């Protein structure tokens, strides 16, 4: 059993002993802490709750909603939904915050409380610490019987979300409809199975092959949209006559695309392609995290904009986007953040903007992908013994490569002309993650291996 208490929320595996798993007692405790924090900081007693289709979702939802009512909070339950939909619903309902019940791409035994502020954005590090402190001290007081919160359901949140997407100037429904696309989709038995077909039909796409669109929470494969988990839809596309494939994760904030020949467009290139389209219509700045491909910087600078990197994590990317007035941003895992709609990763707006781009370009998926610089990222990790001082290892790596451009806002990122390597420590286990990028896979692997050898040498000297 696992229970991880972090500044961004509470996640864990269902069951086990209190304090060791995502148990009903833990769910109530942290829902009460967050509800208390919202009441104390905003004075607003309305909270929006929504969930993905996990097997534990109904149980967790009842616990969370009842706990919030017990605090005197009026709950608006949008039911089976998506993370970006709940984010937008918080603003639409003028709520003091929101809770999304989802463990994102984690397997089905996981669930989580993802916490949103009154702007429909993930709470900050400092705010997260305040919530955890309230939980640790159990400093919450429940309402008297005459002051209990009310509960109501709202069933049109996804429709409102899609309506807002269709009203965006850069979403070209006519161009998409004219191309008469044939699309295969994989929604991994979660709420994408509700939202993605609804969006595609609204955009004029009528030829839709649905894989795993029944939102029953029985994930048909590992729900993280990585190539090794998408072999089935890839084979379907390879054998059929499809223009593209669309894959989302359980809470629909990550978007993966598949070419007409069954090959991967590349999760790093979802953001690159959408940014290219946005920048063609509005010159401006872009942001991604330090572990994302350099291709976004290339596309941005070619268009006359400025690229900036943020620390890993959606809240960090959003903060940097606001600071630099970015027109588009996100993360290299297929997370699109389009501020004209809202500040949150959103696969649905990503689909609409990408299809508009593809339709107006007149290209096939493979031809469009060929227009972008090709980089390869090698993703590795070193597991360390608990006694190794990871911060000291990273400091020595910084010294070794002091002649290279270095960024230390999130671990250590070392630049080598058009290559880079990013070293980050895990917050939950003794691991250093090593990501390296180059214009060839072999070079990226070689660079990663060189850095890994350096780290091992530093550790062995210490030992």
C-alpha positions, 0 to 999 in steps of 0.5 A, spaced: 500 500 500 502 507 498 500 514 500 503 520 498 502 526 501 505 532 496 504 539 495 499 538 489 495 533 492 494 526 496 495 520 492 495 512 493 493 505 492 486 503 495 485 499 501 490 498 507 491 501 513 490 508 515 496 512 513 499 507 509 494 507 503 488 511 500 483 509 505 476 512 507 479 515 513 485 518 509 480 521 504 476 524 509 482 527 513 485 530 507 478 533 504 476 536 510 483 539 510 482 542 503 475 544 505 477 548 511 483 551 507 478 554 502 473 556 507 479 560 511 483 563 505 477 565 500 471 565 505 467 562 499 463 556 501 462 553 494 467 547 491 466 543 485 468 536 485 469 531 479 472 525 477 475 520 472 472 513 471 476 509 476 473 503 479 474 507 486 471 513 483 464 512 486 466 511 493 471 516 493 466 521 491 461 520 496 466 520 501 469 527 499 462 530 497 459 528 504 466 531 508 465 537 504 458 538 506 460 536 513 464 542 513 458 547 511 461 547 504 456 547 498 458 541 493 457 542 486 458 535 483 460 535 475 460 527 476 464 523 470 469 528 467 476 530 465 481 534 469 481 540 464 473 540 465 473 541 472 478 546 472 474 550 467 467 549 472 471 552 478 471 558 474 464 557 471 461 556 478 464 562 481 467 556 486 472 557 492 476 551 489 475 544 486 477 537 487 479 532 482 478 525 483 484 522 479 490 519 479 492 521 472 496 516 468 497 511 474 494 504 474 487 502 476 489 501 484 491 508 485 486 514 486 488 521 488 485 528 490 488 533 486 486 540 489 484 547 485 484 554 487 479 559 486 482 560 479 481 553 477 489 552 477 493 547 481 494 550 488 501 552 489 507 549 493 506 554 499 498 553 499 499 545 499 504 546 505 498 549 508 493 544 507 498 538 509 499 542 516 491 543 517 491 535 516 497 534 520 494 538 526 487 536 524 485 543 525 478 543 522 471 544 525 465 541 522 458 545 521 452 544 526 446 540 523 443 547 521 449 549 517 451 543 513 452 544 506 448 542 500 449 538 494 447 538 487 449 535 481 451 538 474 451 534 468 453 539 463 460 541 464 463 537 459 458 540 454 460 547 456 467 545 456 467 543 448 462 549 447 468 554 449 473 550 445 469 551 439 468 558 440 476 559 440 478 563 433 483 558 432 479 552 432 477 551 425 471 547 425 469 548 417 476 546 415 476 540 419 469 538 417 471 539 410 477 534 410 472 528 412 477 525 417 477 518 419 480 517 426 481 512 431 481 513 438 483 510 445 480 513 451 483 507 456 476 506 459 475 512 462 472 519 461 475 521 455 470 515 452 465 521 454 469 527 452 473 525 446 467 522 441 463 528 443 468 533 441 470 530 435 463 530 433 462 537 434 468 538 430 464 535 424 468 528 425 463 522 423 468 517 422 470 515 429 473 508 431 472 507 438 477 503 442 476 502 450 471 508 450 466 505 455 468 509 462 468 503 466 475 504 470 477 497 467 483 500 464 484 495 458 492 497 458 497 501 462 493 508 462 500 512 461 500 514 453 507 511 451 508 508 445 509 501 449 502 501 451 499 503 445 501 497 440 493 495 439 491 502 436 497 502 432 496 496 429 488 498 428 491 504 424 496 500 420 491 495 418 485 500 416 484 506 412 485 512 418 488 519 417 490 519 425 489 516 432 488 520 438 490 517 445 488 520 452 490 518 459 484 517 464 483 524 466 484 527 459 490 532 460 495 528 456 494 527 448 498 522 444 497 522 436 498 516 432 500 517 424 496 514 418 501 509 418 501 507 425 507 510 427 507 515 433 507 522 432 511 523 438 508 525 445 514 531 445 511 533 438 504 534 440 506 541 444 510 542 438 505 542 433 500 545 436 505 551 438 507 552 431 499 553 429 498 558 434 505 562 433 503 562 425 497 566 427 500 570 433 507 571 434 509 570 442 512 567 447 512 559 449 514 555 455 515 548 457 519 544 462 526 543 462 525 536 460 521 537 454 524 537 447 528 543 444 524 543 438 519 547 441 524 552 442 526 552 435 519 553 432 518 559 437 525 562 435 523 561 428 516 564 428 520 570 432 518 569 439 522 567 445 522 560 449 523 560 456 523 553 460 520 552 467 521 547 472 517 540 471 510 540 474 504 544 471 504 549 476 511 551 475 509 551 467 503 556 468 507 561 473 512 561 468 507 562 462 504 568 466 510 571 467 512 571 460 505 572 457 506 566 453 501 564 448 502 557 448 505 552 453 505 545 456 509 539 458 513 534 453 508 529 455 503 531 451 500 536 455 497 542 452 496 549 456 492 554 452 491 560 456 486 563 451 481 558 454 484 556 461 491 555 464 491 548 465 493 542 461 487 540 456 487 534 451 481 536 448 483 543 446 489 540 444 485 535 439 481 541 436 487 546 435 491 540 432 486 538 427 485 545 425 492 545 424 492 539 420 486 540 416 489 547 414 496 545 412 493 540 407 498 535 410 498 528 412 500 526 419 507 523 417 508 529 412 506 534 418 511 531 423 517 531 417 516 539 417 519 539 425 526 538 427 527 531 429 530 530 436 531 524 440 530 523 448 533 518 452 530 517 459 534 514 464 534 513 472 539 511 477 537 508 483 541 510 489 542 507 496 538 511 501 545 514 504 547 517 498 547 525 498 543 526 492 544 534 492 551 533 493 552 529 487 548 534 483 552 539 486 559 536 483 556 534 477 555 542 476 562 543 478 564 538 473 561 541 467 561 548 469 564 551 462 557 549 459 551 553 460 547 550 466 540 551 469 539 549 476 532 551 477 530 544 477 536 539 478 541 540 473 540 541 466 547 542 462 547 545 455 551 542 449 550 546 443 543 543 441 544 537 446 542 537 453 542 533 459 537 534 465 538 531 472 533 531 477 532 527 484 525 524 485 521 527 491 519 520 493 525 515 493 532 515 492 533 516 484 536 521 480 532 521 473 537 523 467 534 525 460 538 527 455 536 529 448 540 530 441 538 529 434 540 522 433 538 516 438 545 514 439 548 520 441 542 521 446 544 514 449 551 516 449 550 522 452 546 519 457 551 514 459 557 518 459 553 522 465 551 516 468 558 514 468 560 521 471 555 520 477 557 513 479 564 515 479 562 521 484 558 516 488 564 511 488 569 516 490 564 518 496 564 511 498 
